[in-house]
Amino acid sequence: MELRHLRYFVAVAEEGSVTLAAERRLHTAQPSLSRQIRDLEMEVGAQLLVRSVRGIELTAAGRAFLDHARLALAQVEAAGDAARRASHPAKATFVMGFLTGTEMDWFPEAVRLLHDELPSIEVILVSQTSPELASALLRSKVDVAFLRPEPEMPDLVFKR
């Protein structure tokens, strides 16, 4: 599986149309994009999209894949950022923790906006369980965490 397949799939899912994704976001021909999506479905071994004249709908497999594709693309972007920052050290860091396996379609955009607003800050992403994130917060290993509150977390303040 190639990163471009993930980018293509996310674009199609977000646009709700192969044609619109091809024209607006990917600047490619629709037949080529359709072929790439079919190749991805073959590789994954599941139908990810249901195509109709009104656009596309994600299957259950497609919804599950979309969440992970978004996180993978965010991690790849973070890896590139980390390599660039390593070549120019001495930046402040901001560690963001997020709950493993949860649907947070807003998260990659939030990281991107944070980076755009504070380009001199290195944003580090950490994916863990709620108890691990709570422990990391209490030990100042992460600056902010997006997690589910649990009864045994009396030392943390939760905001919705």
C-alpha positions in Angstrom: 0.0 0.0 0.0 1.3 3.4 -0.9 0.8 6.7 0.7 -0.8 8.1 -2.4 -3.5 5.5 -2.1 -4.3 6.8 1.4 -4.3 10.4 0.2 -6.6 9.5 -2.7 -9.0 7.6 -0.6 -9.3 10.3 2.1 -9.9 12.9 -0.7 -12.6 10.8 -2.3 -14.3 10.1 1.1 -14.1 13.8 2.1 -15.4 15.1 -1.2 -18.1 12.4 -1.4 -17.3 12.0 -5.1 -14.5 10.5 -7.2 -15.0 13.1 -9.8 -14.9 16.1 -7.4 -11.9 14.6 -5.6 -10.1 14.2 -8.9 -10.9 17.7 -10.1 -10.7 19.8 -6.9 -8.1 18.1 -4.7 -6.0 15.8 -6.7 -5.8 17.4 -10.1 -5.9 14.1 -11.9 -8.3 12.3 -14.3 -11.3 10.6 -12.8 -10.7 7.2 -14.5 -7.2 7.1 -13.1 -8.4 7.9 -9.6 -11.2 5.3 -9.9 -8.6 2.7 -10.9 -6.3 3.7 -7.9 -9.3 3.3 -5.5 -10.1 -0.1 -7.0 -6.5 -1.2 -6.6 -6.6 -0.1 -3.0 -9.8 -2.1 -2.4 -8.1 -5.1 -3.9 -5.1 -4.7 -1.7 -7.2 -4.2 1.4 -9.5 -7.1 0.4 -12.7 -5.2 1.1 -15.0 -2.8 -0.7 -14.5 0.6 0.8 -16.9 2.7 -1.3 -20.4 2.2 -2.7 -20.6 4.2 -6.0 -23.8 5.7 -7.3 -24.8 8.5 -9.7 -25.1 10.8 -6.7 -21.5 10.2 -5.5 -20.1 7.7 -3.1 -20.9 6.3 0.3 -18.4 4.6 2.6 -19.0 1.0 3.6 -18.4 -0.1 7.2 -14.9 -1.1 6.0 -14.5 2.2 4.4 -15.3 4.1 7.6 -12.9 2.1 9.6 -10.2 2.5 7.0 -10.8 6.2 6.7 -10.1 6.8 10.4 -6.8 4.9 10.2 -5.8 6.5 6.9 -6.2 9.9 8.4 -4.1 9.0 11.4 -1.5 7.4 9.2 -1.3 10.5 7.0 -1.0 12.7 10.1 1.8 10.5 11.4 3.6 10.7 8.1 3.4 14.4 8.1 4.6 14.5 11.7 7.5 12.2 10.8 8.6 14.6 8.0 8.2 17.6 10.4 10.3 15.8 13.0 13.1 15.1 10.5 13.0 18.8 9.4 13.1 20.0 13.0 15.9 17.6 13.8 18.0 19.3 11.1 17.3 22.7 12.9 17.2 21.8 16.6 16.4 23.9 19.6 12.7 24.4 19.0 10.2 24.2 21.8 8.0 21.1 21.8 4.3 20.5 22.3 3.3 16.9 22.9 -0.3 16.0 22.0 -1.7 12.7 23.1 -4.7 11.0 21.5 -6.7 7.9 22.2 -5.7 4.9 20.2 -8.3 3.7 17.8 -10.8 6.5 18.1 -12.6 8.4 15.4 -11.1 11.9 15.4 -11.5 13.3 11.9 -10.8 16.8 13.2 -7.4 15.8 14.7 -5.1 16.0 11.6 -6.6 19.5 10.8 -6.1 20.6 14.4 -2.4 19.6 14.3 -2.0 21.3 11.0 -3.6 24.5 12.3 -1.4 24.4 15.4 1.7 24.0 13.2 0.6 26.9 10.9 0.0 29.2 13.9 3.1 28.2 15.8 5.7 27.1 13.2 8.5 27.4 15.7 6.9 24.8 17.9 7.6 21.1 17.3 4.3 19.2 17.6 4.8 15.6 18.7 1.9 13.1 18.5 1.5 10.2 20.9 -1.2 7.5 20.6 -2.0 5.6 23.8 -4.9 4.3 25.9 -6.8 6.5 28.3 -5.0 5.3 31.4 -1.6 5.7 29.7 -2.5 9.2 28.5 -3.7 10.1 32.1 -0.4 8.9 33.5 1.6 10.8 30.9 -0.3 14.0 31.7 0.4 13.5 35.4 4.1 13.0 34.7 4.2 15.9 32.3 5.1 13.7 29.4 2.3 15.1 27.3 1.1 18.7 27.3 -2.5 17.9 26.3 -4.4 14.7 25.8 -7.7 13.8 24.1 -9.0 10.8 26.1 -12.0 9.3 27.8 -12.4 10.1 31.5 -12.4 7.1 33.7 -13.4 6.9 37.4 -9.9 6.4 38.7 -8.6 9.8 37.3 -9.4 12.2 40.2 -6.2 14.3 39.6 -7.2 15.3 36.1 -9.5 18.1 34.9 -11.6 17.2 31.9 -13.1 19.6 29.3 -15.6 18.8 26.6 
